[in-house]
Amino acid sequence: MTNALPTNGQDLVRAVRSGFVLRGTSLGKWCRENRINPQNARVALLGGWNGPKGRALRERIIRAAGLRTHKAAA
């Protein structure tokens, strides 16, 4: 069994939301605190934005949720 994190899609959204809940917060609260439009965060997590900025936002959210402690190799 692997604990690999999904790269994008609904499974990643669920994993990120769970990560924030385990930290006692939420994705929405993190977005507000970081001045990120929650819809933009969701689109990035779903893989709708795969350019450099979308990938960077996705990685930032994943790390903030505690799902990755260091930047993964591209």
mmCIF file of the N, C-alpha and C atoms, coordinates in Angstrom:
data_MODEL
# 
_entry.id   MODEL 
# 
loop_
_atom_site.group_PDB 
_atom_site.id 
_atom_site.type_symbol 
_atom_site.label_atom_id 
_atom_site.label_alt_id 
_atom_site.label_comp_id 
_atom_site.label_asym_id 
_atom_site.label_entity_id 
_atom_site.label_seq_id 
_atom_site.pdbx_PDB_ins_code 
_atom_site.Cartn_x 
_atom_site.Cartn_y 
_atom_site.Cartn_z 
_atom_site.occupancy 
_atom_site.B_iso_or_equiv 
_atom_site.pdbx_formal_charge 
_atom_site.auth_seq_id 
_atom_site.auth_comp_id 
_atom_site.auth_asym_id 
_atom_site.auth_atom_id 
_atom_site.pdbx_PDB_model_num 
ATOM 1   N N  . MET A 1 1  ? 0.834   -1.171 0.000   1.00 0.00 ? 1  MET A N  1 
ATOM 2   C CA . MET A 1 1  ? 0.000   0.000  0.000   1.00 0.00 ? 1  MET A CA 1 
ATOM 3   C C  . MET A 1 1  ? 0.885   1.242  0.000   1.00 0.00 ? 1  MET A C  1 
ATOM 4   N N  . THR A 1 2  ? 0.523   2.230  -0.778  1.00 0.00 ? 2  THR A N  1 
ATOM 5   C CA . THR A 1 2  ? 1.321   3.440  -0.883  1.00 0.00 ? 2  THR A CA 1 
ATOM 6   C C  . THR A 1 2  ? 0.582   4.626  -0.280  1.00 0.00 ? 2  THR A C  1 
ATOM 7   N N  . ASN A 1 3  ? 1.334   5.550  0.243   1.00 0.00 ? 3  ASN A N  1 
ATOM 8   C CA . ASN A 1 3  ? 0.759   6.774  0.787   1.00 0.00 ? 3  ASN A CA 1 
ATOM 9   C C  . ASN A 1 3  ? 0.995   7.938  -0.157  1.00 0.00 ? 3  ASN A C  1 
ATOM 10  N N  . ALA A 1 4  ? 1.123   7.659  -1.429  1.00 0.00 ? 4  ALA A N  1 
ATOM 11  C CA . ALA A 1 4  ? 1.393   8.693  -2.416  1.00 0.00 ? 4  ALA A CA 1 
ATOM 12  C C  . ALA A 1 4  ? 0.249   9.698  -2.454  1.00 0.00 ? 4  ALA A C  1 
ATOM 13  N N  . LEU A 1 5  ? 0.617   10.950 -2.524  1.00 0.00 ? 5  LEU A N  1 
ATOM 14  C CA . LEU A 1 5  ? -0.348  12.034 -2.605  1.00 0.00 ? 5  LEU A CA 1 
ATOM 15  C C  . LEU A 1 5  ? -0.805  12.187 -4.046  1.00 0.00 ? 5  LEU A C  1 
ATOM 16  N N  . PRO A 1 6  ? -2.103  12.290 -4.290  1.00 0.00 ? 6  PRO A N  1 
ATOM 17  C CA . PRO A 1 6  ? -2.563  12.510 -5.664  1.00 0.00 ? 6  PRO A CA 1 
ATOM 18  C C  . PRO A 1 6  ? -1.984  13.816 -6.192  1.00 0.00 ? 6  PRO A C  1 
ATOM 19  N N  . THR A 1 7  ? -1.685  13.881 -7.469  1.00 0.00 ? 7  THR A N  1 
ATOM 20  C CA . THR A 1 7  ? -1.102  15.100 -8.031  1.00 0.00 ? 7  THR A CA 1 
ATOM 21  C C  . THR A 1 7  ? -2.136  16.198 -8.210  1.00 0.00 ? 7  THR A C  1 
ATOM 22  N N  . ASN A 1 8  ? -3.356  15.839 -8.506  1.00 0.00 ? 8  ASN A N  1 
ATOM 23  C CA . ASN A 1 8  ? -4.440  16.806 -8.591  1.00 0.00 ? 8  ASN A CA 1 
ATOM 24  C C  . ASN A 1 8  ? -5.758  16.055 -8.654  1.00 0.00 ? 8  ASN A C  1 
ATOM 25  N N  . GLY A 1 9  ? -6.837  16.774 -8.672  1.00 0.00 ? 9  GLY A N  1 
ATOM 26  C CA . GLY A 1 9  ? -8.149  16.143 -8.753  1.00 0.00 ? 9  GLY A CA 1 
ATOM 27  C C  . GLY A 1 9  ? -8.881  16.141 -7.425  1.00 0.00 ? 9  GLY A C  1 
ATOM 28  N N  . GLN A 1 10 ? -10.039 15.567 -7.444  1.00 0.00 ? 10 GLN A N  1 
ATOM 29  C CA . GLN A 1 10 ? -10.911 15.557 -6.271  1.00 0.00 ? 10 GLN A CA 1 
ATOM 30  C C  . GLN A 1 10 ? -10.264 14.854 -5.078  1.00 0.00 ? 10 GLN A C  1 
ATOM 31  N N  . ASP A 1 11 ? -9.478  13.825 -5.321  1.00 0.00 ? 11 ASP A N  1 
ATOM 32  C CA . ASP A 1 11 ? -8.797  13.140 -4.212  1.00 0.00 ? 11 ASP A CA 1 
ATOM 33  C C  . ASP A 1 11 ? -7.803  14.068 -3.521  1.00 0.00 ? 11 ASP A C  1 
ATOM 34  N N  . LEU A 1 12 ? -7.126  14.894 -4.294  1.00 0.00 ? 12 LEU A N  1 
ATOM 35  C CA . LEU A 1 12 ? -6.192  15.850 -3.699  1.00 0.00 ? 12 LEU A CA 1 
ATOM 36  C C  . LEU A 1 12 ? -6.950  16.893 -2.878  1.00 0.00 ? 12 LEU A C  1 
ATOM 37  N N  . VAL A 1 13 ? -8.072  17.375 -3.389  1.00 0.00 ? 13 VAL A N  1 
ATOM 38  C CA . VAL A 1 13 ? -8.882  18.348 -2.642  1.00 0.00 ? 13 VAL A CA 1 
ATOM 39  C C  . VAL A 1 13 ? -9.289  17.750 -1.302  1.00 0.00 ? 13 VAL A C  1 
ATOM 40  N N  . ARG A 1 14 ? -9.747  16.515 -1.312  1.00 0.00 ? 14 ARG A N  1 
ATOM 41  C CA . ARG A 1 14 ? -10.152 15.842 -0.068  1.00 0.00 ? 14 ARG A CA 1 
ATOM 42  C C  . ARG A 1 14 ? -8.972  15.704 0.894   1.00 0.00 ? 14 ARG A C  1 
ATOM 43  N N  . ALA A 1 15 ? -7.822  15.303 0.365   1.00 0.00 ? 15 ALA A N  1 
ATOM 44  C CA . ALA A 1 15 ? -6.638  15.123 1.206   1.00 0.00 ? 15 ALA A CA 1 
ATOM 45  C C  . ALA A 1 15 ? -6.206  16.455 1.826   1.00 0.00 ? 15 ALA A C  1 
ATOM 46  N N  . VAL A 1 16 ? -6.218  17.514 1.045   1.00 0.00 ? 16 VAL A N  1 
ATOM 47  C CA . VAL A 1 16 ? -5.832  18.832 1.544   1.00 0.00 ? 16 VAL A CA 1 
ATOM 48  C C  . VAL A 1 16 ? -6.815  19.306 2.610   1.00 0.00 ? 16 VAL A C  1 
ATOM 49  N N  . ARG A 1 17 ? -8.099  19.181 2.335   1.00 0.00 ? 17 ARG A N  1 
ATOM 50  C CA . ARG A 1 17 ? -9.099  19.604 3.321   1.00 0.00 ? 17 ARG A CA 1 
ATOM 51  C C  . ARG A 1 17 ? -8.929  18.816 4.621   1.00 0.00 ? 17 ARG A C  1 
ATOM 52  N N  . SER A 1 18 ? -8.675  17.515 4.511   1.00 0.00 ? 18 SER A N  1 
ATOM 53  C CA . SER A 1 18 ? -8.444  16.683 5.702   1.00 0.00 ? 18 SER A CA 1 
ATOM 54  C C  . SER A 1 18 ? -7.200  17.146 6.459   1.00 0.00 ? 18 SER A C  1 
ATOM 55  N N  . GLY A 1 19 ? -6.155  17.485 5.718   1.00 0.00 ? 19 GLY A N  1 
ATOM 56  C CA . GLY A 1 19 ? -4.930  17.965 6.351   1.00 0.00 ? 19 GLY A CA 1 
ATOM 57  C C  . GLY A 1 19 ? -5.170  19.226 7.159   1.00 0.00 ? 19 GLY A C  1 
ATOM 58  N N  . PHE A 1 20 ? -5.936  20.144 6.607   1.00 0.00 ? 20 PHE A N  1 
ATOM 59  C CA . PHE A 1 20 ? -6.248  21.367 7.348   1.00 0.00 ? 20 PHE A CA 1 
ATOM 60  C C  . PHE A 1 20 ? -7.102  21.069 8.573   1.00 0.00 ? 20 PHE A C  1 
ATOM 61  N N  . VAL A 1 21 ? -8.072  20.181 8.444   1.00 0.00 ? 21 VAL A N  1 
ATOM 62  C CA . VAL A 1 21 ? -8.929  19.820 9.580   1.00 0.00 ? 21 VAL A CA 1 
ATOM 63  C C  . VAL A 1 21 ? -8.076  19.214 10.695  1.00 0.00 ? 21 VAL A C  1 
ATOM 64  N N  . LEU A 1 22 ? -7.132  18.362 10.348  1.00 0.00 ? 22 LEU A N  1 
ATOM 65  C CA . LEU A 1 22 ? -6.252  17.767 11.356  1.00 0.00 ? 22 LEU A CA 1 
ATOM 66  C C  . LEU A 1 22 ? -5.417  18.821 12.069  1.00 0.00 ? 22 LEU A C  1 
ATOM 67  N N  . ARG A 1 23 ? -5.197  19.944 11.415  1.00 0.00 ? 23 ARG A N  1 
ATOM 68  C CA . ARG A 1 23 ? -4.447  21.047 12.013  1.00 0.00 ? 23 ARG A CA 1 
ATOM 69  C C  . ARG A 1 23 ? -5.368  22.020 12.752  1.00 0.00 ? 23 ARG A C  1 
ATOM 70  N N  . GLY A 1 24 ? -6.663  21.714 12.767  1.00 0.00 ? 24 GLY A N  1 
ATOM 71  C CA . GLY A 1 24 ? -7.614  22.541 13.493  1.00 0.00 ? 24 GLY A CA 1 
ATOM 72  C C  . GLY A 1 24 ? -8.069  23.779 12.752  1.00 0.00 ? 24 GLY A C  1 
ATOM 73  N N  . THR A 1 25 ? -7.953  23.767 11.449  1.00 0.00 ? 25 THR A N  1 
ATOM 74  C CA . THR A 1 25 ? -8.342  24.914 10.637  1.00 0.00 ? 25 THR A CA 1 
ATOM 75  C C  . THR A 1 25 ? -9.053  24.415 9.387   1.00 0.00 ? 25 THR A C  1 
ATOM 76  N N  . SER A 1 26 ? -9.135  25.252 8.376   1.00 0.00 ? 26 SER A N  1 
ATOM 77  C CA . SER A 1 26 ? -9.778  24.835 7.130   1.00 0.00 ? 26 SER A CA 1 
ATOM 78  C C  . SER A 1 26 ? -9.067  25.465 5.946   1.00 0.00 ? 26 SER A C  1 
ATOM 79  N N  . LEU A 1 27 ? -9.314  24.912 4.791   1.00 0.00 ? 27 LEU A N  1 
ATOM 80  C CA . LEU A 1 27 ? -8.754  25.474 3.566   1.00 0.00 ? 27 LEU A CA 1 
ATOM 81  C C  . LEU A 1 27 ? -9.283  26.886 3.366   1.00 0.00 ? 27 LEU A C  1 
ATOM 82  N N  . GLY A 1 28 ? -10.570 27.098 3.613   1.00 0.00 ? 28 GLY A N  1 
ATOM 83  C CA . GLY A 1 28 ? -11.154 28.430 3.450   1.00 0.00 ? 28 GLY A CA 1 
ATOM 84  C C  . GLY A 1 28 ? -10.496 29.463 4.347   1.00 0.00 ? 28 GLY A C  1 
ATOM 85  N N  . LYS A 1 29 ? -10.252 29.094 5.602   1.00 0.00 ? 29 LYS A N  1 
ATOM 86  C CA . LYS A 1 29 ? -9.599  30.024 6.528   1.00 0.00 ? 29 LYS A CA 1 
ATOM 87  C C  . LYS A 1 29 ? -8.181  30.330 6.066   1.00 0.00 ? 29 LYS A C  1 
ATOM 88  N N  . TRP A 1 30 ? -7.458  29.305 5.632   1.00 0.00 ? 30 TRP A N  1 
ATOM 89  C CA . TRP A 1 30 ? -6.095  29.515 5.129   1.00 0.00 ? 30 TRP A CA 1 
ATOM 90  C C  . TRP A 1 30 ? -6.123  30.466 3.935   1.00 0.00 ? 30 TRP A C  1 
ATOM 91  N N  . CYS A 1 31 ? -7.084  30.266 3.043   1.00 0.00 ? 31 CYS A N  1 
ATOM 92  C CA . CYS A 1 31 ? -7.197  31.143 1.876   1.00 0.00 ? 31 CYS A CA 1 
ATOM 93  C C  . CYS A 1 31 ? -7.437  32.590 2.298   1.00 0.00 ? 31 CYS A C  1 
ATOM 94  N N  . ARG A 1 32 ? -8.347  32.804 3.241   1.00 0.00 ? 32 ARG A N  1 
ATOM 95  C CA . ARG A 1 32 ? -8.621  34.163 3.713   1.00 0.00 ? 32 ARG A CA 1 
ATOM 96  C C  . ARG A 1 32 ? -7.369  34.787 4.337   1.00 0.00 ? 32 ARG A C  1 
ATOM 97  N N  . GLU A 1 33 ? -6.676  34.027 5.172   1.00 0.00 ? 33 GLU A N  1 
ATOM 98  C CA . GLU A 1 33 ? -5.480  34.541 5.840   1.00 0.00 ? 33 GLU A CA 1 
ATOM 99  C C  . GLU A 1 33 ? -4.357  34.860 4.861   1.00 0.00 ? 33 GLU A C  1 
ATOM 100 N N  . ASN A 1 34 ? -4.335  34.160 3.730   1.00 0.00 ? 34 ASN A N  1 
ATOM 101 C CA . ASN A 1 34 ? -3.269  34.353 2.745   1.00 0.00 ? 34 ASN A CA 1 
ATOM 102 C C  . ASN A 1 34 ? -3.721  35.122 1.514   1.00 0.00 ? 34 ASN A C  1 
ATOM 103 N N  . ARG A 1 35 ? -4.929  35.692 1.609   1.00 0.00 ? 35 ARG A N  1 
ATOM 104 C CA . ARG A 1 35 ? -5.490  36.502 0.516   1.00 0.00 ? 35 ARG A CA 1 
ATOM 105 C C  . ARG A 1 35 ? -5.511  35.758 -0.817  1.00 0.00 ? 35 ARG A C  1 
ATOM 106 N N  . ILE A 1 36 ? -5.955  34.512 -0.741  1.00 0.00 ? 36 ILE A N  1 
ATOM 107 C CA . ILE A 1 36 ? -6.114  33.662 -1.915  1.00 0.00 ? 36 ILE A CA 1 
ATOM 108 C C  . ILE A 1 36 ? -7.608  33.444 -2.119  1.00 0.00 ? 36 ILE A C  1 
ATOM 109 N N  . ASN A 1 37 ? -8.087  33.655 -3.318  1.00 0.00 ? 37 ASN A N  1 
ATOM 110 C CA . ASN A 1 37 ? -9.485  33.372 -3.620  1.00 0.00 ? 37 ASN A CA 1 
ATOM 111 C C  . ASN A 1 37 ? -9.690  31.863 -3.469  1.00 0.00 ? 37 ASN A C  1 
ATOM 112 N N  . PRO A 1 38 ? -10.643 31.432 -2.629  1.00 0.00 ? 38 PRO A N  1 
ATOM 113 C CA . PRO A 1 38 ? -10.849 29.991 -2.420  1.00 0.00 ? 38 PRO A CA 1 
ATOM 114 C C  . PRO A 1 38 ? -11.150 29.236 -3.719  1.00 0.00 ? 38 PRO A C  1 
ATOM 115 N N  . GLN A 1 39 ? -11.844 29.870 -4.644  1.00 0.00 ? 39 GLN A N  1 
ATOM 116 C CA . GLN A 1 39 ? -12.125 29.201 -5.918  1.00 0.00 ? 39 GLN A CA 1 
ATOM 117 C C  . GLN A 1 39 ? -10.838 28.995 -6.711  1.00 0.00 ? 39 GLN A C  1 
ATOM 118 N N  . ASN A 1 40 ? -9.929  29.954 -6.654  1.00 0.00 ? 40 ASN A N  1 
ATOM 119 C CA . ASN A 1 40 ? -8.642  29.797 -7.334  1.00 0.00 ? 40 ASN A CA 1 
ATOM 120 C C  . ASN A 1 40 ? -7.845  28.640 -6.723  1.00 0.00 ? 40 ASN A C  1 
ATOM 121 N N  . ALA A 1 41 ? -7.899  28.523 -5.402  1.00 0.00 ? 41 ALA A N  1 
ATOM 122 C CA . ALA A 1 41 ? -7.207  27.420 -4.733  1.00 0.00 ? 41 ALA A CA 1 
ATOM 123 C C  . ALA A 1 41 ? -7.788  26.091 -5.191  1.00 0.00 ? 41 ALA A C  1 
ATOM 124 N N  . ARG A 1 42 ? -9.091  26.010 -5.251  1.00 0.00 ? 42 ARG A N  1 
ATOM 125 C CA . ARG A 1 42 ? -9.757  24.767 -5.672  1.00 0.00 ? 42 ARG A CA 1 
ATOM 126 C C  . ARG A 1 42 ? -9.400  24.392 -7.110  1.00 0.00 ? 42 ARG A C  1 
ATOM 127 N N  . VAL A 1 43 ? -9.420  25.377 -8.002  1.00 0.00 ? 43 VAL A N  1 
ATOM 128 C CA . VAL A 1 43 ? -9.077  25.104 -9.406  1.00 0.00 ? 43 VAL A CA 1 
ATOM 129 C C  . VAL A 1 43 ? -7.630  24.619 -9.514  1.00 0.00 ? 43 VAL A C  1 
ATOM 130 N N  . ALA A 1 44 ? -6.742  25.235 -8.743  1.00 0.00 ? 44 ALA A N  1 
ATOM 131 C CA . ALA A 1 44 ? -5.340  24.805 -8.762  1.00 0.00 ? 44 ALA A CA 1 
ATOM 132 C C  . ALA A 1 44 ? -5.213  23.371 -8.252  1.00 0.00 ? 44 ALA A C  1 
ATOM 133 N N  . LEU A 1 45 ? -5.920  23.046 -7.170  1.00 0.00 ? 45 LEU A N  1 
ATOM 134 C CA . LEU A 1 45 ? -5.860  21.685 -6.623  1.00 0.00 ? 45 LEU A CA 1 
ATOM 135 C C  . LEU A 1 45 ? -6.467  20.659 -7.575  1.00 0.00 ? 45 LEU A C  1 
ATOM 136 N N  . LEU A 1 46 ? -7.504  21.055 -8.290  1.00 0.00 ? 46 LEU A N  1 
ATOM 137 C CA . LEU A 1 46 ? -8.149  20.136 -9.233  1.00 0.00 ? 46 LEU A CA 1 
ATOM 138 C C  . LEU A 1 46 ? -7.322  19.929 -10.504 1.00 0.00 ? 46 LEU A C  1 
ATOM 139 N N  . GLY A 1 47 ? -6.323  20.777 -10.718 1.00 0.00 ? 47 GLY A N  1 
ATOM 140 C CA . GLY A 1 47 ? -5.469  20.632 -11.886 1.00 0.00 ? 47 GLY A CA 1 
ATOM 141 C C  . GLY A 1 47 ? -5.889  21.497 -13.052 1.00 0.00 ? 47 GLY A C  1 
ATOM 142 N N  . GLY A 1 48 ? -6.827  22.403 -12.822 1.00 0.00 ? 48 GLY A N  1 
ATOM 143 C CA . GLY A 1 48 ? -7.280  23.296 -13.887 1.00 0.00 ? 48 GLY A CA 1 
ATOM 144 C C  . GLY A 1 48 ? -6.238  24.313 -14.288 1.00 0.00 ? 48 GLY A C  1 
ATOM 145 N N  . TRP A 1 49 ? -5.335  24.623 -13.377 1.00 0.00 ? 49 TRP A N  1 
ATOM 146 C CA . TRP A 1 49 ? -4.229  25.541 -13.660 1.00 0.00 ? 49 TRP A CA 1 
ATOM 147 C C  . TRP A 1 49 ? -2.941  24.765 -13.480 1.00 0.00 ? 49 TRP A C  1 
ATOM 148 N N  . ASN A 1 50 ? -2.292  24.434 -14.580 1.00 0.00 ? 50 ASN A N  1 
ATOM 149 C CA . ASN A 1 50 ? -1.068  23.645 -14.506 1.00 0.00 ? 50 ASN A CA 1 
ATOM 150 C C  . ASN A 1 50 ? 0.167   24.394 -14.959 1.00 0.00 ? 50 ASN A C  1 
ATOM 151 N N  . GLY A 1 51 ? 0.027   25.708 -15.111 1.00 0.00 ? 51 GLY A N  1 
ATOM 152 C CA . GLY A 1 51 ? 1.197   26.521 -15.417 1.00 0.00 ? 51 GLY A CA 1 
ATOM 153 C C  . GLY A 1 51 ? 2.047   26.689 -14.170 1.00 0.00 ? 51 GLY A C  1 
ATOM 154 N N  . PRO A 1 52 ? 3.139   27.427 -14.284 1.00 0.00 ? 52 PRO A N  1 
ATOM 155 C CA . PRO A 1 52 ? 4.044   27.602 -13.146 1.00 0.00 ? 52 PRO A CA 1 
ATOM 156 C C  . PRO A 1 52 ? 3.358   28.188 -11.904 1.00 0.00 ? 52 PRO A C  1 
ATOM 157 N N  . LYS A 1 53 ? 2.491   29.177 -12.081 1.00 0.00 ? 53 LYS A N  1 
ATOM 158 C CA . LYS A 1 53 ? 1.826   29.794 -10.933 1.00 0.00 ? 53 LYS A CA 1 
ATOM 159 C C  . LYS A 1 53 ? 0.811   28.844 -10.312 1.00 0.00 ? 53 LYS A C  1 
ATOM 160 N N  . GLY A 1 54 ? 0.095   28.108 -11.122 1.00 0.00 ? 54 GLY A N  1 
ATOM 161 C CA . GLY A 1 54 ? -0.874  27.143 -10.610 1.00 0.00 ? 54 GLY A CA 1 
ATOM 162 C C  . GLY A 1 54 ? -0.193  26.024 -9.843  1.00 0.00 ? 54 GLY A C  1 
ATOM 163 N N  . ARG A 1 55 ? 0.902   25.516 -10.390 1.00 0.00 ? 55 ARG A N  1 
ATOM 164 C CA . ARG A 1 55 ? 1.658   24.463 -9.691  1.00 0.00 ? 55 ARG A CA 1 
ATOM 165 C C  . ARG A 1 55 ? 2.247   24.982 -8.390  1.00 0.00 ? 55 ARG A C  1 
ATOM 166 N N  . ALA A 1 56 ? 2.740   26.229 -8.408  1.00 0.00 ? 56 ALA A N  1 
ATOM 167 C CA . ALA A 1 56 ? 3.312   26.813 -7.195  1.00 0.00 ? 56 ALA A CA 1 
ATOM 168 C C  . ALA A 1 56 ? 2.243   26.988 -6.116  1.00 0.00 ? 56 ALA A C  1 
ATOM 169 N N  . LEU A 1 57 ? 1.054   27.447 -6.508  1.00 0.00 ? 57 LEU A N  1 
ATOM 170 C CA . LEU A 1 57 ? -0.034  27.597 -5.549  1.00 0.00 ? 57 LEU A CA 1 
ATOM 171 C C  . LEU A 1 57 ? -0.441  26.242 -4.989  1.00 0.00 ? 57 LEU A C  1 
ATOM 172 N N  . ARG A 1 58 ? -0.548  25.241 -5.860  1.00 0.00 ? 58 ARG A N  1 
ATOM 173 C CA . ARG A 1 58 ? -0.914  23.895 -5.428  1.00 0.00 ? 58 ARG A CA 1 
ATOM 174 C C  . ARG A 1 58 ? 0.096   23.379 -4.400  1.00 0.00 ? 58 ARG A C  1 
ATOM 175 N N  . GLU A 1 59 ? 1.372   23.546 -4.666  1.00 0.00 ? 59 GLU A N  1 
ATOM 176 C CA . GLU A 1 59 ? 2.413   23.086 -3.749  1.00 0.00 ? 59 GLU A CA 1 
ATOM 177 C C  . GLU A 1 59 ? 2.352   23.853 -2.433  1.00 0.00 ? 59 GLU A C  1 
ATOM 178 N N  . ARG A 1 60 ? 2.111   25.145 -2.499  1.00 0.00 ? 60 ARG A N  1 
ATOM 179 C CA . ARG A 1 60 ? 2.011   25.969 -1.289  1.00 0.00 ? 60 ARG A CA 1 
ATOM 180 C C  . ARG A 1 60 ? 0.857   25.489 -0.404  1.00 0.00 ? 60 ARG A C  1 
ATOM 181 N N  . ILE A 1 61 ? -0.274  25.197 -1.022  1.00 0.00 ? 61 ILE A N  1 
ATOM 182 C CA . ILE A 1 61 ? -1.438  24.725 -0.275  1.00 0.00 ? 61 ILE A CA 1 
ATOM 183 C C  . ILE A 1 61 ? -1.152  23.354 0.342   1.00 0.00 ? 61 ILE A C  1 
ATOM 184 N N  . ILE A 1 62 ? -0.546  22.469 -0.429  1.00 0.00 ? 62 ILE A N  1 
ATOM 185 C CA . ILE A 1 62 ? -0.234  21.122 0.059   1.00 0.00 ? 62 ILE A CA 1 
ATOM 186 C C  . ILE A 1 62 ? 0.685   21.200 1.279   1.00 0.00 ? 62 ILE A C  1 
ATOM 187 N N  . ARG A 1 63 ? 1.713   22.054 1.211   1.00 0.00 ? 63 ARG A N  1 
ATOM 188 C CA . ARG A 1 63 ? 2.625   22.196 2.340   1.00 0.00 ? 63 ARG A CA 1 
ATOM 189 C C  . ARG A 1 63 ? 1.923   22.813 3.542   1.00 0.00 ? 63 ARG A C  1 
ATOM 190 N N  . ALA A 1 64 ? 1.055   23.799 3.306   1.00 0.00 ? 64 ALA A N  1 
ATOM 191 C CA . ALA A 1 64 ? 0.327   24.439 4.411   1.00 0.00 ? 64 ALA A CA 1 
ATOM 192 C C  . ALA A 1 64 ? -0.610  23.446 5.101   1.00 0.00 ? 64 ALA A C  1 
ATOM 193 N N  . ALA A 1 65 ? -1.132  22.484 4.336   1.00 0.00 ? 65 ALA A N  1 
ATOM 194 C CA . ALA A 1 65 ? -2.020  21.467 4.908   1.00 0.00 ? 65 ALA A CA 1 
ATOM 195 C C  . ALA A 1 65 ? -1.246  20.399 5.668   1.00 0.00 ? 65 ALA A C  1 
ATOM 196 N N  . GLY A 1 66 ? 0.087   20.454 5.604   1.00 0.00 ? 66 GLY A N  1 
ATOM 197 C CA . GLY A 1 66 ? 0.916   19.490 6.318   1.00 0.00 ? 66 GLY A CA 1 
ATOM 198 C C  . GLY A 1 66 ? 1.077   18.165 5.600   1.00 0.00 ? 66 GLY A C  1 
ATOM 199 N N  . LEU A 1 67 ? 0.763   18.149 4.309   1.00 0.00 ? 67 LEU A N  1 
ATOM 200 C CA . LEU A 1 67 ? 0.855   16.902 3.557   1.00 0.00 ? 67 LEU A CA 1 
ATOM 201 C C  . LEU A 1 67 ? 2.235   16.677 2.956   1.00 0.00 ? 67 LEU A C  1 
ATOM 202 N N  . ARG A 1 68 ? 3.038   17.716 2.945   1.00 0.00 ? 68 ARG A N  1 
ATOM 203 C CA . ARG A 1 68 ? 4.397   17.616 2.433   1.00 0.00 ? 68 ARG A CA 1 
ATOM 204 C C  . ARG A 1 68 ? 5.227   18.616 3.202   1.00 0.00 ? 68 ARG A C  1 
ATOM 205 N N  . THR A 1 69 ? 6.373   18.206 3.694   1.00 0.00 ? 69 THR A N  1 
ATOM 206 C CA . THR A 1 69 ? 7.188   19.087 4.502   1.00 0.00 ? 69 THR A CA 1 
ATOM 207 C C  . THR A 1 69 ? 8.305   19.772 3.730   1.00 0.00 ? 69 THR A C  1 
ATOM 208 N N  . HIS A 1 70 ? 8.564   19.309 2.531   1.00 0.00 ? 70 HIS A N  1 
ATOM 209 C CA . HIS A 1 70 ? 9.602   19.920 1.710   1.00 0.00 ? 70 HIS A CA 1 
ATOM 210 C C  . HIS A 1 70 ? 9.126   19.979 0.264   1.00 0.00 ? 70 HIS A C  1 
ATOM 211 N N  . LYS A 1 71 ? 9.762   20.811 -0.507  1.00 0.00 ? 71 LYS A N  1 
ATOM 212 C CA . LYS A 1 71 ? 9.373   20.923 -1.910  1.00 0.00 ? 71 LYS A CA 1 
ATOM 213 C C  . LYS A 1 71 ? 9.793   19.687 -2.657  1.00 0.00 ? 71 LYS A C  1 
ATOM 214 N N  . ALA A 1 72 ? 8.823   19.091 -3.355  1.00 0.00 ? 72 ALA A N  1 
ATOM 215 C CA . ALA A 1 72 ? 9.095   17.875 -4.128  1.00 0.00 ? 72 ALA A CA 1 
ATOM 216 C C  . ALA A 1 72 ? 9.782   18.229 -5.427  1.00 0.00 ? 72 ALA A C  1 
ATOM 217 N N  . ALA A 1 73 ? 10.544  17.283 -5.924  1.00 0.00 ? 73 ALA A N  1 
ATOM 218 C CA . ALA A 1 73 ? 11.198  17.484 -7.224  1.00 0.00 ? 73 ALA A CA 1 
ATOM 219 C C  . ALA A 1 73 ? 10.138  17.487 -8.300  1.00 0.00 ? 73 ALA A C  1 
ATOM 220 N N  . ALA A 1 74 ? 10.326  18.353 -9.272  1.00 0.00 ? 74 ALA A N  1 
ATOM 221 C CA . ALA A 1 74 ? 9.326   18.479 -10.346 1.00 0.00 ? 74 ALA A CA 1 
ATOM 222 C C  . ALA A 1 74 ? 9.435   17.391 -11.367 1.00 0.00 ? 74 ALA A C  1 
# 
